[in-house]
Amino acid sequence: MNAKKLTFALMMGALGNVLFAISYYTGPIAPGIALDFSLIAALIAGFYGGPTLGFVTGILSGALPGIMFGPLGLGSWLGLIGLPIGKALSGLAAGLIAKSLSLGQKPRSSLLGIPATLLAYVPEAIFTYAYFAYLMPLFLASEVGTAAIITVLVKATGEVIIMSVIIAALMGNKGFNDFVRTFFSTKRITPRVTTVEK
């Protein structure tokens, strides 16, 4: 990963944590359950930068959610590991989907933004179910009821639907696309020198 890509991953990771903080404090639903829009950073990184960048950004953008839902929430130390991994899976999936569909290289790629985002969340949804149903009872001896797991997955699906519309809008925005592509451009611009003949 070159310096430009690392900078982009750090920038998106910071954005993800800021988005989480805003949504967490403005949208509490129940104790231990709140809105979380940090995933949008991992999705952007995955769709534009590929699977590796999406995975790394997912880990970074899951730091604050991992703390709040982990040691400061109901997930203890396991949440600090589990939440970043879940987001990393979505970033990885977004990168793989973007590669297979050539997102951003075809005209009207934004039309695929919504279904691609929903599809990218599937691995995280499966991991989330396994986290609550199997990992928490195994490592924390903490039983989570089926109703609570369904509530978390329904809330997350609602968030992903909202994020899919945002992603589609960003993919269709020329200014945003031009800005993001500056981090992935490999072309070197050489100044053209003109000489004046005497």
N, C-alpha and C positions, 0 to 999 in steps of 0.2 A: 504494500500500500504506500503510494507516494505521499509527499507532504500535502499536496492539494486535497487528496482524498481523505487523509487523516484530519485535515482542517475542517472539511465538510462534515465528517463523522462527529467531530467534537462540537461543531456548531449545531448540528441536528440533535445531538444528544442533549445539549443545553436547552435547545428549544423544546424538546420533549419533556424535560423536567419542569420547565416554566409552564408549559401547557397543562401538565399534571397539577401543579400547584394552584393554578387559576381554577381549573375545573373541580379539584378536590375541595377547595374552600368555598366555592360558590354553589356546588351541587351535591351536598351530602344527601344520601337517600335513606340510610339506616346506619346504626353503629357498625363500623367495619366495611360499609358499602358506600362508595361515592363515585361520581363521574370521573372518568380518566381518559383524557384525549392525548396522552403522551405518545400513543402508538402512531400518530400521524407522522412523527419525525422518522420513525423506522420505515414506514411505508414509502415516504418520499425518497429516503436513502436507497431503499431496495429497488424501487421503480426506476430511479435515475442512475444509481451507481452500481447496481448488481447485487448478487446474493451475499457476497462477503461484506460489503459496506452496509447492507441492510442488517445483517446479523450483528456486526459490531455496534452500529447505531442503536439497535434494539437493546443490547446489553447496557449501553450508556444511558439511554432514555428511560430504562427501567430502574435506575438507581433510586430515585426519590420515591416512586411507587413501592419499590421493594422495602424501603425503610418504613414508610407510613403504614403499609399493609402487613409488614413483617414484624420487626421488633417493636414498633409502636402500635401495631394492630393485633390481629388474632393469629398471624402466621409465624410469629417468633423468627428464629434464624432461617427457617425454611423459606419464608416469604422473601427474604433478602436475596436468596438464590433463585427461587422459582419464578418470581415476576419478571426479572430481567430475561430469563431464559424464554419465557412465553413470548415476550415482545421480540426477542431475537429470532424466534421461529417465524413470526409474521414478516419481519424484515427480510429473512432468508427466502421465504416463499414468494414475497413480492419481487425480489430480484430474479428468481427462477422463472416466474410468470412473465415478467417484462422481457426476459431473454427469449423465451419460447414464442411470445406473441410479437416480438420486435416493437414493443411499445416505445413511442417517442420517435421512431424512425419512419412510421407510416403516417399518412395524412389521417386526420380524425382519430388519432389514438385516444383522445379524451373520451370518446364514446365507450371505450373499453375500461375506463377508469373505475366505474361502479362495480361491474362484475369481477374485475381483477382484484379490487380491494376486498370484496366479500370472500373471494376464493383464497386470497392470501391469509385471511384470518382463520381458516379451517384448522391448520396445524396447531395454532395457539388454543383454539376452542377445545380440541381433543386433549391437549396438554393440561388445560385448565380443569377439565373434568377429572383427569387422572390425578392432578395435584390435590384436589379436594376429596375425591373419593378414595384414593389409595395412599398418596404420599403423606398427607397430614395424619391419617390414622397410624401409619407405619412409623413415622419418625417423631411425631409429637403426641401420639396417643390421644389425638383430638378427633372426635367424630363430628362430621359435618352432615347435616340432614340433606336429603334429596331436594327438599323445597328450597333450601339455601343455595345449593349448587345451581338449580334451575334459575333462581333469581339472579345470580351472578352472571350466568350465561346469557339470559335474556337482556340484562342491562348492557353487557358487553356487545351483544349483537346490535342493539339499538345505537350504541356509540359508533360501531363500525359502519352502520348504514349512513349515519351523519357524516363520518369521515370519508366515506366513499364518494359522497357528493362533493365534498371539499377537494378531494384528490382529483376528481374528474374536472372540476373548475380550474385547478392549478395546471393540469395537463393541457388544458385548452388556452391557457394564458401565455401569450408570446413573451411578455416581459419576464415572467417567472421562469419559463423554459430557457431563455437566453442567459439569465442569471445563473441558473443551476449548471448549465452546460459549460460555463467558464471553468468549473472545477474539474471537468472531465475532458476538456479539450487537450489534444496532444499536439496540435499544430503550433508551430512556432512562427510568430509574426516577425518578419524581417523588414526593417524600414527600407523603402525604395529611395535610392539616392539618384537624384537627377543632376546631370552635369550640364553646364551652359558652355556651349562652344563659343570661342572668341573668334 
